[in-house]
Amino acid sequence: MHDIVDLERRGIPGVFVASDQFVEAATAQAMALGFPQVARVFTPHPVQDRTDDEMRAYAEQVYAAVLAALVG
């Protein structure tokens, strides 16, 4: 989250991506950093111990949302 906020403050579009287990934590962190509008996209949880194919499927599920967040 810190990196995405830093990029956004410098005018470089960024998107925070995490698993859906961290929705509340991401919201709290964005608020604490003073950037509640930071773009964020969540994948299914968990991500550890997923196969490469499962991770590709997760990425495919959120690709459109990440792209939309980047281009506004």
HTML snippet that shows the backbone in 3Dmol.js (N, CA, C, O; Angstrom):
<script src="https://3Dmol.org/build/3Dmol-min.js"></script>
<div id="view" style="width:600px;height:400px;position:relative"></div>
<script>
const pdb = `
ATOM      1  N   MET A   1       0.821  -1.188   0.000  1.00  0.00           N
ATOM      2  CA  MET A   1       0.000   0.000   0.000  1.00  0.00           C
ATOM      3  C   MET A   1       0.865   1.252   0.000  1.00  0.00           C
ATOM      4  O   MET A   1       0.557   2.219  -0.698  1.00  0.00           O
ATOM      5  N   HIS A   2       1.939   1.243   0.773  1.00  0.00           N
ATOM      6  CA  HIS A   2       2.819   2.420   0.814  1.00  0.00           C
ATOM      7  C   HIS A   2       3.355   2.752  -0.579  1.00  0.00           C
ATOM      8  O   HIS A   2       3.391   3.918  -0.972  1.00  0.00           O
ATOM      9  N   ASP A   3       3.766   1.734  -1.317  1.00  0.00           N
ATOM     10  CA  ASP A   3       4.321   1.960  -2.652  1.00  0.00           C
ATOM     11  C   ASP A   3       3.287   2.550  -3.602  1.00  0.00           C
ATOM     12  O   ASP A   3       3.594   3.469  -4.362  1.00  0.00           O
ATOM     13  N   ILE A   4       2.066   2.030  -3.564  1.00  0.00           N
ATOM     14  CA  ILE A   4       1.024   2.524  -4.454  1.00  0.00           C
ATOM     15  C   ILE A   4       0.678   3.972  -4.120  1.00  0.00           C
ATOM     16  O   ILE A   4       0.510   4.796  -5.019  1.00  0.00           O
ATOM     17  N   VAL A   5       0.573   4.277  -2.848  1.00  0.00           N
ATOM     18  CA  VAL A   5       0.286   5.654  -2.438  1.00  0.00           C
ATOM     19  C   VAL A   5       1.406   6.579  -2.895  1.00  0.00           C
ATOM     20  O   VAL A   5       1.141   7.676  -3.386  1.00  0.00           O
ATOM     21  N   ASP A   6       2.655   6.147  -2.738  1.00  0.00           N
ATOM     22  CA  ASP A   6       3.786   6.960  -3.186  1.00  0.00           C
ATOM     23  C   ASP A   6       3.725   7.204  -4.689  1.00  0.00           C
ATOM     24  O   ASP A   6       3.914   8.332  -5.144  1.00  0.00           O
ATOM     25  N   LEU A   7       3.465   6.166  -5.452  1.00  0.00           N
ATOM     26  CA  LEU A   7       3.348   6.329  -6.902  1.00  0.00           C
ATOM     27  C   LEU A   7       2.233   7.299  -7.265  1.00  0.00           C
ATOM     28  O   LEU A   7       2.429   8.202  -8.078  1.00  0.00           O
ATOM     29  N   GLU A   8       1.079   7.114  -6.669  1.00  0.00           N
ATOM     30  CA  GLU A   8      -0.062   7.983  -6.969  1.00  0.00           C
ATOM     31  C   GLU A   8       0.231   9.440  -6.630  1.00  0.00           C
ATOM     32  O   GLU A   8      -0.144  10.342  -7.380  1.00  0.00           O
ATOM     33  N   ARG A   9       0.884   9.667  -5.527  1.00  0.00           N
ATOM     34  CA  ARG A   9       1.208  11.047  -5.134  1.00  0.00           C
ATOM     35  C   ARG A   9       2.194  11.690  -6.108  1.00  0.00           C
ATOM     36  O   ARG A   9       2.249  12.915  -6.220  1.00  0.00           O
ATOM     37  N   ARG A  10       2.971  10.868  -6.812  1.00  0.00           N
ATOM     38  CA  ARG A  10       3.901  11.389  -7.811  1.00  0.00           C
ATOM     39  C   ARG A  10       3.286  11.421  -9.197  1.00  0.00           C
ATOM     40  O   ARG A  10       3.970  11.721 -10.176  1.00  0.00           O
ATOM     41  N   GLY A  11       1.986  11.111  -9.289  1.00  0.00           N
ATOM     42  CA  GLY A  11       1.289  11.172 -10.566  1.00  0.00           C
ATOM     43  C   GLY A  11       1.434   9.930 -11.415  1.00  0.00           C
ATOM     44  O   GLY A  11       1.115   9.955 -12.604  1.00  0.00           O
ATOM     45  N   ILE A  12       1.905   8.851 -10.836  1.00  0.00           N
ATOM     46  CA  ILE A  12       2.067   7.589 -11.559  1.00  0.00           C
ATOM     47  C   ILE A  12       0.938   6.656 -11.134  1.00  0.00           C
ATOM     48  O   ILE A  12       0.847   6.294  -9.961  1.00  0.00           O
ATOM     49  N   PRO A  13       0.079   6.263 -12.070  1.00  0.00           N
ATOM     50  CA  PRO A  13      -1.044   5.395 -11.688  1.00  0.00           C
ATOM     51  C   PRO A  13      -0.558   4.072 -11.096  1.00  0.00           C
ATOM     52  O   PRO A  13       0.418   3.481 -11.558  1.00  0.00           O
ATOM     53  N   GLY A  14      -1.256   3.639 -10.081  1.00  0.00           N
ATOM     54  CA  GLY A  14      -0.935   2.368  -9.446  1.00  0.00           C
ATOM     55  C   GLY A  14      -2.189   1.723  -8.893  1.00  0.00           C
ATOM     56  O   GLY A  14      -3.196   2.392  -8.659  1.00  0.00           O
ATOM     57  N   VAL A  15      -2.119   0.422  -8.686  1.00  0.00           N
ATOM     58  CA  VAL A  15      -3.238  -0.334  -8.142  1.00  0.00           C
ATOM     59  C   VAL A  15      -2.694  -1.290  -7.100  1.00  0.00           C
ATOM     60  O   VAL A  15      -1.761  -2.047  -7.369  1.00  0.00           O
ATOM     61  N   PHE A  16      -3.271  -1.257  -5.922  1.00  0.00           N
ATOM     62  CA  PHE A  16      -2.936  -2.186  -4.857  1.00  0.00           C
ATOM     63  C   PHE A  16      -3.682  -3.488  -5.122  1.00  0.00           C
ATOM     64  O   PHE A  16      -4.899  -3.476  -5.307  1.00  0.00           O
ATOM     65  N   VAL A  17      -2.970  -4.605  -5.140  1.00  0.00           N
ATOM     66  CA  VAL A  17      -3.585  -5.911  -5.370  1.00  0.00           C
ATOM     67  C   VAL A  17      -3.256  -6.812  -4.189  1.00  0.00           C
ATOM     68  O   VAL A  17      -2.094  -6.956  -3.807  1.00  0.00           O
ATOM     69  N   ALA A  18      -4.285  -7.413  -3.621  1.00  0.00           N
ATOM     70  CA  ALA A  18      -4.111  -8.341  -2.503  1.00  0.00           C
ATOM     71  C   ALA A  18      -5.264  -9.342  -2.540  1.00  0.00           C
ATOM     72  O   ALA A  18      -6.210  -9.186  -3.312  1.00  0.00           O
ATOM     73  N   SER A  19      -5.175 -10.357  -1.707  1.00  0.00           N
ATOM     74  CA  SER A  19      -6.280 -11.309  -1.641  1.00  0.00           C
ATOM     75  C   SER A  19      -7.420 -10.722  -0.817  1.00  0.00           C
ATOM     76  O   SER A  19      -7.219  -9.833   0.011  1.00  0.00           O
ATOM     77  N   ASP A  20      -8.608 -11.236  -1.062  1.00  0.00           N
ATOM     78  CA  ASP A  20      -9.809 -10.666  -0.449  1.00  0.00           C
ATOM     79  C   ASP A  20      -9.873 -10.802   1.068  1.00  0.00           C
ATOM     80  O   ASP A  20     -10.768 -10.240   1.699  1.00  0.00           O
ATOM     81  N   GLN A  21      -8.968 -11.513   1.641  1.00  0.00           N
ATOM     82  CA  GLN A  21      -8.872 -11.603   3.103  1.00  0.00           C
ATOM     83  C   GLN A  21      -8.449 -10.259   3.701  1.00  0.00           C
ATOM     84  O   GLN A  21      -8.638 -10.029   4.896  1.00  0.00           O
ATOM     85  N   PHE A  22      -7.882  -9.375   2.886  1.00  0.00           N
ATOM     86  CA  PHE A  22      -7.286  -8.145   3.380  1.00  0.00           C
ATOM     87  C   PHE A  22      -8.062  -6.876   2.997  1.00  0.00           C
ATOM     88  O   PHE A  22      -7.489  -5.786   2.992  1.00  0.00           O
ATOM     89  N   VAL A  23      -9.325  -7.003   2.686  1.00  0.00           N
ATOM     90  CA  VAL A  23     -10.135  -5.840   2.311  1.00  0.00           C
ATOM     91  C   VAL A  23     -10.160  -4.808   3.433  1.00  0.00           C
ATOM     92  O   VAL A  23      -9.868  -3.634   3.206  1.00  0.00           O
ATOM     93  N   GLU A  24     -10.505  -5.237   4.630  1.00  0.00           N
ATOM     94  CA  GLU A  24     -10.585  -4.297   5.754  1.00  0.00           C
ATOM     95  C   GLU A  24      -9.228  -3.701   6.093  1.00  0.00           C
ATOM     96  O   GLU A  24      -9.127  -2.505   6.367  1.00  0.00           O
ATOM     97  N   ALA A  25      -8.193  -4.517   6.078  1.00  0.00           N
ATOM     98  CA  ALA A  25      -6.848  -4.023   6.386  1.00  0.00           C
ATOM     99  C   ALA A  25      -6.396  -3.005   5.347  1.00  0.00           C
ATOM    100  O   ALA A  25      -5.777  -2.001   5.698  1.00  0.00           O
ATOM    101  N   ALA A  26      -6.697  -3.249   4.073  1.00  0.00           N
ATOM    102  CA  ALA A  26      -6.311  -2.314   3.016  1.00  0.00           C
ATOM    103  C   ALA A  26      -7.042  -0.985   3.165  1.00  0.00           C
ATOM    104  O   ALA A  26      -6.454   0.078   2.969  1.00  0.00           O
ATOM    105  N   THR A  27      -8.311  -1.047   3.509  1.00  0.00           N
ATOM    106  CA  THR A  27      -9.082   0.179   3.715  1.00  0.00           C
ATOM    107  C   THR A  27      -8.497   0.977   4.878  1.00  0.00           C
ATOM    108  O   THR A  27      -8.307   2.189   4.774  1.00  0.00           O
ATOM    109  N   ALA A  28      -8.216   0.296   5.979  1.00  0.00           N
ATOM    110  CA  ALA A  28      -7.643   0.971   7.148  1.00  0.00           C
ATOM    111  C   ALA A  28      -6.284   1.575   6.828  1.00  0.00           C
ATOM    112  O   ALA A  28      -5.983   2.693   7.246  1.00  0.00           O
ATOM    113  N   GLN A  29      -5.465   0.837   6.087  1.00  0.00           N
ATOM    114  CA  GLN A  29      -4.123   1.331   5.729  1.00  0.00           C
ATOM    115  C   GLN A  29      -4.218   2.546   4.817  1.00  0.00           C
ATOM    116  O   GLN A  29      -3.487   3.520   4.999  1.00  0.00           O
ATOM    117  N   ALA A  30      -5.111   2.492   3.843  1.00  0.00           N
ATOM    118  CA  ALA A  30      -5.281   3.633   2.934  1.00  0.00           C
ATOM    119  C   ALA A  30      -5.723   4.869   3.715  1.00  0.00           C
ATOM    120  O   ALA A  30      -5.230   5.971   3.476  1.00  0.00           O
ATOM    121  N   MET A  31      -6.638   4.682   4.632  1.00  0.00           N
ATOM    122  CA  MET A  31      -7.094   5.801   5.460  1.00  0.00           C
ATOM    123  C   MET A  31      -5.944   6.341   6.307  1.00  0.00           C
ATOM    124  O   MET A  31      -5.760   7.554   6.401  1.00  0.00           O
ATOM    125  N   ALA A  32      -5.180   5.455   6.916  1.00  0.00           N
ATOM    126  CA  ALA A  32      -4.067   5.864   7.775  1.00  0.00           C
ATOM    127  C   ALA A  32      -3.004   6.626   6.987  1.00  0.00           C
ATOM    128  O   ALA A  32      -2.343   7.513   7.527  1.00  0.00           O
ATOM    129  N   LEU A  33      -2.842   6.283   5.721  1.00  0.00           N
ATOM    130  CA  LEU A  33      -1.857   6.961   4.878  1.00  0.00           C
ATOM    131  C   LEU A  33      -2.411   8.244   4.268  1.00  0.00           C
ATOM    132  O   LEU A  33      -1.709   8.945   3.539  1.00  0.00           O
ATOM    133  N   GLY A  34      -3.670   8.547   4.566  1.00  0.00           N
ATOM    134  CA  GLY A  34      -4.265   9.771   4.058  1.00  0.00           C
ATOM    135  C   GLY A  34      -4.623   9.713   2.584  1.00  0.00           C
ATOM    136  O   GLY A  34      -4.699  10.749   1.923  1.00  0.00           O
ATOM    137  N   PHE A  35      -4.841   8.526   2.067  1.00  0.00           N
ATOM    138  CA  PHE A  35      -5.140   8.357   0.650  1.00  0.00           C
ATOM    139  C   PHE A  35      -6.258   7.320   0.488  1.00  0.00           C
ATOM    140  O   PHE A  35      -6.042   6.261  -0.101  1.00  0.00           O
ATOM    141  N   PRO A  36      -7.443   7.624   1.006  1.00  0.00           N
ATOM    142  CA  PRO A  36      -8.512   6.624   1.008  1.00  0.00           C
ATOM    143  C   PRO A  36      -8.995   6.210  -0.381  1.00  0.00           C
ATOM    144  O   PRO A  36      -9.616   5.157  -0.526  1.00  0.00           O
ATOM    145  N   GLN A  37      -8.723   7.013  -1.391  1.00  0.00           N
ATOM    146  CA  GLN A  37      -9.201   6.708  -2.735  1.00  0.00           C
ATOM    147  C   GLN A  37      -8.241   5.835  -3.541  1.00  0.00           C
ATOM    148  O   GLN A  37      -8.486   5.585  -4.721  1.00  0.00           O
ATOM    149  N   VAL A  38      -7.152   5.367  -2.927  1.00  0.00           N
ATOM    150  CA  VAL A  38      -6.196   4.548  -3.664  1.00  0.00           C
ATOM    151  C   VAL A  38      -6.914   3.350  -4.296  1.00  0.00           C
ATOM    152  O   VAL A  38      -7.729   2.685  -3.655  1.00  0.00           O
ATOM    153  N   ALA A  39      -6.594   3.098  -5.550  1.00  0.00           N
ATOM    154  CA  ALA A  39      -7.225   1.992  -6.278  1.00  0.00           C
ATOM    155  C   ALA A  39      -6.763   0.670  -5.687  1.00  0.00           C
ATOM    156  O   ALA A  39      -5.583   0.482  -5.392  1.00  0.00           O
ATOM    157  N   ARG A  40      -7.716  -0.244  -5.519  1.00  0.00           N
ATOM    158  CA  ARG A  40      -7.371  -1.557  -4.994  1.00  0.00           C
ATOM    159  C   ARG A  40      -8.242  -2.623  -5.626  1.00  0.00           C
ATOM    160  O   ARG A  40      -9.425  -2.411  -5.892  1.00  0.00           O
ATOM    161  N   VAL A  41      -7.637  -3.764  -5.860  1.00  0.00           N
ATOM    162  CA  VAL A  41      -8.318  -4.903  -6.462  1.00  0.00           C
ATOM    163  C   VAL A  41      -7.944  -6.127  -5.634  1.00  0.00           C
ATOM    164  O   VAL A  41      -6.804  -6.278  -5.196  1.00  0.00           O
ATOM    165  N   PHE A  42      -8.923  -6.986  -5.433  1.00  0.00           N
ATOM    166  CA  PHE A  42      -8.688  -8.156  -4.586  1.00  0.00           C
ATOM    167  C   PHE A  42      -8.906  -9.450  -5.362  1.00  0.00           C
ATOM    168  O   PHE A  42      -9.854  -9.586  -6.136  1.00  0.00           O
ATOM    169  N   THR A  43      -8.004 -10.388  -5.131  1.00  0.00           N
ATOM    170  CA  THR A  43      -8.081 -11.717  -5.726  1.00  0.00           C
ATOM    171  C   THR A  43      -8.718 -12.662  -4.714  1.00  0.00           C
ATOM    172  O   THR A  43      -8.870 -12.305  -3.546  1.00  0.00           O
ATOM    173  N   PRO A  44      -9.087 -13.848  -5.145  1.00  0.00           N
ATOM    174  CA  PRO A  44      -9.552 -14.839  -4.181  1.00  0.00           C
ATOM    175  C   PRO A  44      -8.429 -15.194  -3.195  1.00  0.00           C
ATOM    176  O   PRO A  44      -7.245 -15.093  -3.517  1.00  0.00           O
ATOM    177  N   HIS A  45      -8.821 -15.601  -2.022  1.00  0.00           N
ATOM    178  CA  HIS A  45      -7.882 -16.009  -0.973  1.00  0.00           C
ATOM    179  C   HIS A  45      -7.984 -17.516  -0.820  1.00  0.00           C
ATOM    180  O   HIS A  45      -9.080 -18.055  -0.969  1.00  0.00           O
ATOM    181  N   PRO A  46      -6.921 -18.209  -0.538  1.00  0.00           N
ATOM    182  CA  PRO A  46      -5.552 -17.753  -0.321  1.00  0.00           C
ATOM    183  C   PRO A  46      -4.745 -17.765  -1.609  1.00  0.00           C
ATOM    184  O   PRO A  46      -5.175 -18.324  -2.618  1.00  0.00           O
ATOM    185  N   VAL A  47      -3.579 -17.146  -1.568  1.00  0.00           N
ATOM    186  CA  VAL A  47      -2.686 -17.164  -2.729  1.00  0.00           C
ATOM    187  C   VAL A  47      -1.458 -18.038  -2.476  1.00  0.00           C
ATOM    188  O   VAL A  47      -0.876 -18.574  -3.419  1.00  0.00           O
ATOM    189  N   GLN A  48      -1.066 -18.183  -1.226  1.00  0.00           N
ATOM    190  CA  GLN A  48       0.085 -19.050  -0.964  1.00  0.00           C
ATOM    191  C   GLN A  48      -0.317 -20.497  -1.251  1.00  0.00           C
ATOM    192  O   GLN A  48      -1.473 -20.883  -1.077  1.00  0.00           O
ATOM    193  N   ASP A  49       0.629 -21.258  -1.677  1.00  0.00           N
ATOM    194  CA  ASP A  49       0.437 -22.682  -1.999  1.00  0.00           C
ATOM    195  C   ASP A  49      -0.462 -22.918  -3.207  1.00  0.00           C
ATOM    196  O   ASP A  49      -0.932 -24.036  -3.414  1.00  0.00           O
ATOM    197  N   ARG A  50      -0.706 -21.888  -4.001  1.00  0.00           N
ATOM    198  CA  ARG A  50      -1.454 -22.068  -5.251  1.00  0.00           C
ATOM    199  C   ARG A  50      -0.480 -22.499  -6.335  1.00  0.00           C
ATOM    200  O   ARG A  50       0.692 -22.125  -6.307  1.00  0.00           O
ATOM    201  N   THR A  51      -0.955 -23.268  -7.271  1.00  0.00           N
ATOM    202  CA  THR A  51      -0.122 -23.662  -8.405  1.00  0.00           C
ATOM    203  C   THR A  51       0.013 -22.483  -9.361  1.00  0.00           C
ATOM    204  O   THR A  51      -0.717 -21.497  -9.257  1.00  0.00           O
ATOM    205  N   ASP A  52       0.949 -22.595 -10.287  1.00  0.00           N
ATOM    206  CA  ASP A  52       1.090 -21.549 -11.299  1.00  0.00           C
ATOM    207  C   ASP A  52      -0.210 -21.368 -12.080  1.00  0.00           C
ATOM    208  O   ASP A  52      -0.615 -20.240 -12.363  1.00  0.00           O
ATOM    209  N   ASP A  53      -0.857 -22.469 -12.426  1.00  0.00           N
ATOM    210  CA  ASP A  53      -2.115 -22.374 -13.171  1.00  0.00           C
ATOM    211  C   ASP A  53      -3.202 -21.693 -12.348  1.00  0.00           C
ATOM    212  O   ASP A  53      -3.979 -20.905 -12.888  1.00  0.00           O
ATOM    213  N   GLU A  54      -3.268 -21.979 -11.066  1.00  0.00           N
ATOM    214  CA  GLU A  54      -4.256 -21.326 -10.206  1.00  0.00           C
ATOM    215  C   GLU A  54      -3.972 -19.834 -10.091  1.00  0.00           C
ATOM    216  O   GLU A  54      -4.901 -19.026 -10.092  1.00  0.00           O
ATOM    217  N   MET A  55      -2.705 -19.462  -9.993  1.00  0.00           N
ATOM    218  CA  MET A  55      -2.358 -18.042  -9.916  1.00  0.00           C
ATOM    219  C   MET A  55      -2.687 -17.330 -11.223  1.00  0.00           C
ATOM    220  O   MET A  55      -3.142 -16.186 -11.205  1.00  0.00           O
ATOM    221  N   ARG A  56      -2.463 -17.989 -12.349  1.00  0.00           N
ATOM    222  CA  ARG A  56      -2.847 -17.405 -13.630  1.00  0.00           C
ATOM    223  C   ARG A  56      -4.361 -17.185 -13.684  1.00  0.00           C
ATOM    224  O   ARG A  56      -4.827 -16.158 -14.177  1.00  0.00           O
ATOM    225  N   ALA A  57      -5.115 -18.142 -13.182  1.00  0.00           N
ATOM    226  CA  ALA A  57      -6.576 -18.005 -13.162  1.00  0.00           C
ATOM    227  C   ALA A  57      -6.990 -16.830 -12.280  1.00  0.00           C
ATOM    228  O   ALA A  57      -7.888 -16.072 -12.647  1.00  0.00           O
ATOM    229  N   TYR A  58      -6.345 -16.668 -11.115  1.00  0.00           N
ATOM    230  CA  TYR A  58      -6.628 -15.522 -10.248  1.00  0.00           C
ATOM    231  C   TYR A  58      -6.340 -14.224 -10.998  1.00  0.00           C
ATOM    232  O   TYR A  58      -7.136 -13.285 -10.962  1.00  0.00           O
ATOM    233  N   ALA A  59      -5.194 -14.181 -11.678  1.00  0.00           N
ATOM    234  CA  ALA A  59      -4.818 -12.966 -12.416  1.00  0.00           C
ATOM    235  C   ALA A  59      -5.821 -12.673 -13.523  1.00  0.00           C
ATOM    236  O   ALA A  59      -6.190 -11.518 -13.736  1.00  0.00           O
ATOM    237  N   GLU A  60      -6.258 -13.694 -14.219  1.00  0.00           N
ATOM    238  CA  GLU A  60      -7.245 -13.497 -15.276  1.00  0.00           C
ATOM    239  C   GLU A  60      -8.564 -12.969 -14.710  1.00  0.00           C
ATOM    240  O   GLU A  60      -9.246 -12.179 -15.364  1.00  0.00           O
ATOM    241  N   GLN A  61      -8.925 -13.397 -13.507  1.00  0.00           N
ATOM    242  CA  GLN A  61     -10.174 -12.949 -12.891  1.00  0.00           C
ATOM    243  C   GLN A  61     -10.159 -11.456 -12.586  1.00  0.00           C
ATOM    244  O   GLN A  61     -11.201 -10.803 -12.650  1.00  0.00           O
ATOM    245  N   VAL A  62      -8.999 -10.912 -12.256  1.00  0.00           N
ATOM    246  CA  VAL A  62      -8.936  -9.502 -11.840  1.00  0.00           C
ATOM    247  C   VAL A  62      -8.303  -8.587 -12.876  1.00  0.00           C
ATOM    248  O   VAL A  62      -8.244  -7.376 -12.665  1.00  0.00           O
ATOM    249  N   TYR A  63      -7.832  -9.130 -13.981  1.00  0.00           N
ATOM    250  CA  TYR A  63      -7.134  -8.342 -14.988  1.00  0.00           C
ATOM    251  C   TYR A  63      -7.936  -7.118 -15.432  1.00  0.00           C
ATOM    252  O   TYR A  63      -7.411  -6.005 -15.457  1.00  0.00           O
ATOM    253  N   ALA A  64      -9.182  -7.321 -15.775  1.00  0.00           N
ATOM    254  CA  ALA A  64     -10.007  -6.203 -16.263  1.00  0.00           C
ATOM    255  C   ALA A  64     -10.159  -5.115 -15.190  1.00  0.00           C
ATOM    256  O   ALA A  64     -10.138  -3.924 -15.498  1.00  0.00           O
ATOM    257  N   ALA A  65     -10.309  -5.535 -13.945  1.00  0.00           N
ATOM    258  CA  ALA A  65     -10.456  -4.566 -12.853  1.00  0.00           C
ATOM    259  C   ALA A  65      -9.166  -3.774 -12.640  1.00  0.00           C
ATOM    260  O   ALA A  65      -9.213  -2.571 -12.383  1.00  0.00           O
ATOM    261  N   VAL A  66      -8.027  -4.436 -12.744  1.00  0.00           N
ATOM    262  CA  VAL A  66      -6.738  -3.737 -12.600  1.00  0.00           C
ATOM    263  C   VAL A  66      -6.563  -2.757 -13.744  1.00  0.00           C
ATOM    264  O   VAL A  66      -6.197  -1.603 -13.522  1.00  0.00           O
ATOM    265  N   LEU A  67      -6.816  -3.195 -14.944  1.00  0.00           N
ATOM    266  CA  LEU A  67      -6.681  -2.306 -16.105  1.00  0.00           C
ATOM    267  C   LEU A  67      -7.622  -1.114 -15.998  1.00  0.00           C
ATOM    268  O   LEU A  67      -7.225   0.016 -16.281  1.00  0.00           O
ATOM    269  N   ALA A  68      -8.850  -1.352 -15.598  1.00  0.00           N
ATOM    270  CA  ALA A  68      -9.819  -0.258 -15.458  1.00  0.00           C
ATOM    271  C   ALA A  68      -9.367   0.736 -14.397  1.00  0.00           C
ATOM    272  O   ALA A  68      -9.542   1.942 -14.569  1.00  0.00           O
ATOM    273  N   ALA A  69      -8.791   0.250 -13.306  1.00  0.00           N
ATOM    274  CA  ALA A  69      -8.325   1.133 -12.246  1.00  0.00           C
ATOM    275  C   ALA A  69      -7.141   1.972 -12.713  1.00  0.00           C
ATOM    276  O   ALA A  69      -6.985   3.118 -12.291  1.00  0.00           O
ATOM    277  N   LEU A  70      -6.316   1.411 -13.573  1.00  0.00           N
ATOM    278  CA  LEU A  70      -5.144   2.141 -14.064  1.00  0.00           C
ATOM    279  C   LEU A  70      -5.505   3.243 -15.061  1.00  0.00           C
ATOM    280  O   LEU A  70      -4.906   4.319 -15.047  1.00  0.00           O
ATOM    281  N   VAL A  71      -6.463   2.976 -15.903  1.00  0.00           N
ATOM    282  CA  VAL A  71      -6.787   3.933 -16.949  1.00  0.00           C
ATOM    283  C   VAL A  71      -7.951   4.842 -16.573  1.00  0.00           C
ATOM    284  O   VAL A  71      -8.319   5.740 -17.331  1.00  0.00           O
ATOM    285  N   GLY A  72      -8.519   4.605 -15.414  1.00  0.00           N
ATOM    286  CA  GLY A  72      -9.576   5.483 -14.904  1.00  0.00           C
ATOM    287  C   GLY A  72     -10.879   5.154 -15.473  1.00  0.00           C
ATOM    288  O   GLY A  72     -11.875   5.800 -15.147  1.00  0.00           O
TER     289      GLY A  72
END
`;
const viewer = $3Dmol.createViewer("view");
viewer.addModel(pdb, "pdb");
viewer.setStyle({}, {cartoon: {color: "spectrum"}});
viewer.zoomTo();
viewer.render();
</script>
